[in-house]
Amino acid sequence: MIKAEAFVTRLKRLSKRSDHQKLWTAAGGYAAVYPVDERTAMALTTDGVGTKLLLALELKNLSTIGIDLVAMCANDLICVGARPVAFLDYYAVGKLIDEDADQIMEGIVAGCDQAGLLLVGGETAEMPDLYKDRHFDMAGFAVGLVTREKLITGEKIGKGQQVVGIASAGIHSNGLSLASKLVGSDKAMKEELLKPTLIYTKPVNEILDKKPQAIAGLAHITGGGWRNLLRLSKTAGYRLTEPLEVTDIFRHLGRNIEIEEMYKTFNMGMGLAVITDGEADFIIKTFKEYGFTAKVIGEVTDSRGEIIIDGVGAQGGAITLNEKE
Amino acid sequence: MIKAEAFVTRLKRLSKRSDHQKLWTAAGGYAAVYPVDERTAMALTTDGVGTKLLLALELKNLSTIGIDLVAMCANDLICVGARPVAFLDYYAVGKLIDEDADQIMEGIVAGCDQAGLLLVGGETAEMPDLYKDRHFDMAGFAVGLVTREKLITGEKIGKGQQVVGIASAGIHSNGLSLASKLVGSDKAMKEELLKPTLIYTKPVNEILDKKPQAIAGLAHITGGGWRNLLRLSKTAGYRLTEPLEVTDIFRHLGRNIEIEEMYKTFNMGMGLAVITDGEADFIIKTFKEYGFTAKVIGEVTDSRGEIIIDGVGAQGGAITLNEKE
């Protein structure tokens, strides 16, 4: 992973040649925001599901991996304030088997319905010399629309604001390689790992429509775990005194791994964090109406680049996460 | 391939559930056209390079496969009249090797420069359990912008209009599996097959800027060969009396295969076809200014779904291609 990050840094240098200043700056870099005109921009993102698809193959259940694919993209779009509108998929496979392909596409369609996305295109490639047997890979591409007024830049994040945590449905689509190793051959736990990623777009759309000022920042908790919060602002830190309850799967995964590592790798029960200046009740109410579990878990501090999480360390103490680790 | 097409048909049925009528209808389905407002829409497409990447690995030259990736997407966008603006890539690999990754990304950046695209994002995944050693796959996502006036719907295509053929640089990125088999172990021919796909966006942008009415239809010649022309209009046929000269690679490939099969699989020296109502000179001049070879190769007929190509069959006779073959 560190290697992949170094490569991404080199890539950024390489692509600096091009004219990037026309992009609007958005919090966390969750999506590129390309202006259509003065007022409106397209938010663009791409993602895959990583090794979760190998787990799906192992468990012979491909019905929800398409939901994960859509979720990874759609949840990124909302973090810049965009309303997700359109989705395309790339699906490459060793041998195209109707049953497998149907399950995958049904998942993608279900995910698009959940996210309010229209599936507008895709590419299917059969490459027996690249993928063995039923092996496959997939990439998703999602587009959203955002206005200047709704764009989340992270600039409004400030000390004393509340952090609302929205519950996840398990580990979602990050940290699967490590998690698969940790659960070993435990079939029930593997099934837990395969649970599809929750899609948070509809309540966020509603909040942004009704009260665009209610959200100062949004962090989709992906690779890097809770450190995703530190992507949103260059000045903020966080003190999280009442984290969401950690479910069994995380307790199981944590038996042989440091708690700091857990929070740096997994979502630890929180799939999305919302930063708000005084609108926590409205935000929690809206998420609950859509069936999500949500509560205030702490607040923004001015300890730049530092997250303190109370009550989860040894003997119920605090742990600290830093950006550069 | 037929199997993949059947799957795509099923997928279309599946995704009909969603609300697709808001999309603007564009010729050939080369890109989905999603409206931003009354006047402007986003054109969205995704593609891969298929087994051309295996050839690149075999020849230990990954420096241009990124150009192919961008080309496959960018050339699709222009076929609906869109100006390509932004590109994202998905790159998944067994083992991330700096040298390989740098070559690939340099190709993508070079392709984006050629296409006038801004590389705005991407995803890099290292998955040793899915891809062996240096094996990799890649998907491209490109976005263009198009106005109502510039949208190419195919409705203006009519009998007697001219077809301008724009030369390719070889087989580009389609038909590689068959071509690789046909060339066997001939290293020089393999190098020919690896030549990067030409990117036709800049002259097309210029033509659409100066005389939007000059283009009635555009066919990017991809999988399905010259039958791509039949995607543009439900009523048109084509009589092509003076096809572009076929280069050595196609003669070499054609030694053991029917000529009809060749035109149904490969681009046969023509990477793009432009349909015009009387503006052939302007179109040819513009393409030549950008260094492309271009000439009138024939005209539109009213023989719905039928392409006649003169002088390429047995004893210099004509061949006929039909849609449903």
Interface residues (C-beta under 8 A of the other chain):
Chain A: M1 K3 A4 F7 V8 R10 L11 L14 S15 R17 S18 D19 H20 K22 L23 A31 A32 Y34 V36 D37 T40 M42 L44 T45 T46 D47 G48 G50 T51 L53 L54 V85 A86 L88 D89 Y90 A92 L96 D98 A101 D102 M105 E106 V109 C112 D113 L118 L119 V120 G121 G122 E123 T124 A125 E126 M127 D129 L130 Y131 H135 D137 A139 F141 V143 L145
Chain B: M1 K3 A4 F7 V8 R10 L11 L14 S15 R17 S18 D19 H20 K22 L23 A31 A32 Y34 V36 D37 T40 M42 L44 T45 T46 D47 G48 G50 T51 L53 L54 V85 A86 L88 D89 Y90 A92 L96 D98 A101 D102 M105 E106 V109 C112 D113 L118 L119 V120 G121 G122 E123 T124 A125 E126 M127 D129 L130 Y131 H135 D137 A139 F141 V143 L145
